[in-house]
């Protein structure tokens, strides 16, 4: 799930929630709600997080490639 991935990425980078909140220009409580899954993360924020950690949006949202890819 998205929230566990952003928490794991933040912890792996040794960052605090307040640092990410400032980066995203949101309150720390809002960022905490993102990580806990209480509120959905806007796509603009997901893009910023993906850019910060150099990961794909697919990775952040836990998307797996479909088994039967359409051509």
NORQUI-V44231 format. One record per residue. N is the residue number from 1. RES is the residue in one small letter. OMEGA is omega in whole degrees, 0 to 359 (* if undefined). D_CENTER is the distance of its C-alpha to the mean C-alpha in Angstrom with 1 decimal. Layout:
n | res | omega | d_center
N | RES | OMEGA | D_CENTER
N | RES | OMEGA | D_CENTER
//
This chain:
n | res | omega | d_center
1 | x | 183 | 9.4
2 | x | 186 | 5.7
3 | x | 179 | 6.2
4 | x | 179 | 8.2
5 | x | 181 | 6.4
6 | x | 177 | 4.0
7 | x | 180 | 7.6
8 | x | 179 | 9.4
9 | x | 180 | 8.2
10 | x | 181 | 9.0
11 | x | 178 | 12.1
12 | x | 180 | 13.1
13 | x | 181 | 13.2
14 | x | 178 | 15.2
15 | x | 177 | 13.5
16 | x | 178 | 13.9
17 | x | 182 | 11.9
18 | x | 178 | 14.5
19 | x | 179 | 13.8
20 | x | 178 | 10.2
21 | x | 178 | 11.7
22 | x | 179 | 14.4
23 | x | 181 | 12.5
24 | x | 180 | 10.9
25 | x | 176 | 14.3
26 | x | 175 | 13.7
27 | x | 178 | 15.5
28 | x | 180 | 14.4
29 | x | 177 | 15.1
30 | x | 179 | 12.7
31 | x | 177 | 9.8
32 | x | 177 | 11.4
33 | x | 174 | 11.6
34 | x | 184 | 7.9
35 | x | 181 | 7.8
36 | x | 180 | 11.1
37 | x | 180 | 10.5
38 | x | 177 | 13.3
39 | x | 178 | 12.0
40 | x | 180 | 10.1
41 | x | 178 | 7.4
42 | x | 183 | 9.7
43 | x | 179 | 9.5
44 | x | 178 | 10.5
45 | x | 177 | 7.6
46 | x | 179 | 5.3
47 | x | 179 | 8.2
48 | x | 180 | 8.5
49 | x | 179 | 5.4
50 | x | 179 | 6.8
51 | x | 181 | 10.1
52 | x | 184 | 9.8
53 | x | 180 | 9.3
54 | x | 175 | 11.3
55 | x | 180 | 9.7
56 | x | 173 | 10.1
57 | x | 177 | 8.3
58 | x | 179 | 10.5
59 | x | 182 | 9.1
60 | x | 184 | 5.5
61 | x | 176 | 7.5
62 | x | 182 | 10.2
63 | x | 174 | 12.8
64 | x | 180 | 16.1
65 | x | 179 | 18.9
66 | x | 180 | 21.6
67 | x | 180 | 24.7
68 | x | 181 | 27.0
69 | x | 176 | 25.7
70 | x | 179 | 27.7
71 | x | * | 29.7
//
